[in-house]
Amino acid sequence: MIKEEIADGTVHKIPADLKKALASDLIARAAWQSLTPLARNEWICWTVTVKQQETRNNHVKRVVSGLKEGMRRPCCWLGCIHRTDKTISPSVRWILDKQSKLK
């Protein structure tokens, strides 16, 4: 039996918990593999940038369910700020600045 490798994103490597969740669901894994590297990167970043483990666990579950529902990217999220191949848009920069002032 040949084990299919689960693809990473452009900036982020797929974390073990997300990889395990995708490996255990054939439909979600097939949807994941059909995504572009940038779309996979968005899902990974959305999953790993949370602060609490409970939230992260919830995000991993939501990646699987979202993919099974046909979602291609996380909904209502600013996008990966870790990419170095593009600058952060002024609107995203404004939100990040606003969030940093609240801390």
Contacts in CASP RR format, 6 or more apart in sequence:
PFRMAT RR
TARGET T0000
AUTHOR 0000-0000-0000
METHOD contacts of the structure
MODEL  1
MIKEEIADGTVHKIPADLKKALASDLIARAAWQSLTPLARNEWICWTVTV
KQQETRNNHVKRVVSGLKEGMRRPCCWLGCIHRTDKTISPSVRWILDKQS
KLK
4 29 0 8 1.000
4 33 0 8 1.000
6 14 0 8 1.000
6 19 0 8 1.000
6 22 0 8 1.000
6 23 0 8 1.000
6 29 0 8 1.000
6 32 0 8 1.000
6 33 0 8 1.000
7 14 0 8 1.000
7 32 0 8 1.000
7 33 0 8 1.000
7 37 0 8 1.000
7 40 0 8 1.000
8 14 0 8 1.000
8 37 0 8 1.000
8 40 0 8 1.000
8 41 0 8 1.000
8 44 0 8 1.000
9 37 0 8 1.000
9 38 0 8 1.000
9 40 0 8 1.000
9 41 0 8 1.000
9 44 0 8 1.000
10 37 0 8 1.000
10 38 0 8 1.000
10 40 0 8 1.000
10 41 0 8 1.000
10 83 0 8 1.000
10 85 0 8 1.000
11 41 0 8 1.000
11 45 0 8 1.000
11 80 0 8 1.000
11 82 0 8 1.000
11 83 0 8 1.000
11 84 0 8 1.000
12 41 0 8 1.000
12 44 0 8 1.000
12 45 0 8 1.000
12 48 0 8 1.000
12 80 0 8 1.000
12 82 0 8 1.000
13 44 0 8 1.000
14 22 0 8 1.000
14 40 0 8 1.000
14 44 0 8 1.000
15 44 0 8 1.000
15 47 0 8 1.000
15 48 0 8 1.000
17 56 0 8 1.000
17 57 0 8 1.000
17 60 0 8 1.000
18 43 0 8 1.000
18 44 0 8 1.000
18 47 0 8 1.000
18 60 0 8 1.000
18 63 0 8 1.000
21 28 0 8 1.000
21 60 0 8 1.000
21 61 0 8 1.000
21 63 0 8 1.000
21 64 0 8 1.000
22 28 0 8 1.000
22 29 0 8 1.000
22 32 0 8 1.000
22 63 0 8 1.000
22 64 0 8 1.000
23 29 0 8 1.000
25 64 0 8 1.000
25 68 0 8 1.000
27 67 0 8 1.000
27 68 0 8 1.000
28 63 0 8 1.000
28 64 0 8 1.000
28 65 0 8 1.000
28 66 0 8 1.000
28 67 0 8 1.000
28 68 0 8 1.000
31 67 0 8 1.000
31 68 0 8 1.000
31 70 0 8 1.000
32 40 0 8 1.000
32 43 0 8 1.000
32 67 0 8 1.000
35 43 0 8 1.000
35 72 0 8 1.000
39 72 0 8 1.000
39 73 0 8 1.000
41 80 0 8 1.000
41 83 0 8 1.000
42 73 0 8 1.000
42 74 0 8 1.000
42 77 0 8 1.000
42 79 0 8 1.000
42 80 0 8 1.000
43 63 0 8 1.000
43 73 0 8 1.000
43 74 0 8 1.000
45 79 0 8 1.000
45 80 0 8 1.000
45 81 0 8 1.000
45 82 0 8 1.000
46 59 0 8 1.000
46 63 0 8 1.000
46 74 0 8 1.000
46 77 0 8 1.000
46 79 0 8 1.000
47 56 0 8 1.000
47 59 0 8 1.000
47 60 0 8 1.000
47 63 0 8 1.000
48 56 0 8 1.000
50 56 0 8 1.000
50 59 0 8 1.000
63 74 0 8 1.000
78 92 0 8 1.000
78 95 0 8 1.000
78 96 0 8 1.000
79 92 0 8 1.000
81 88 0 8 1.000
81 92 0 8 1.000
81 96 0 8 1.000
88 96 0 8 1.000
END
